[in-house]
């Protein structure tokens, strides 16, 4: 799914967060450490 021009900024932000969490879980479970590290490296609150 891609961001739609009709999405409000709040919905777009929620969508991006959901994608981040889903990628994190898939990469963690698949053992893809290089990709997994990119999630925490870009975290503003970590």
Secondary structure, 3 states (H helix, E strand, C coil): CCCCCCCCHHHHHHHHHHHHHHHHHHHHHHCCHHHHHHHHHCCCCC
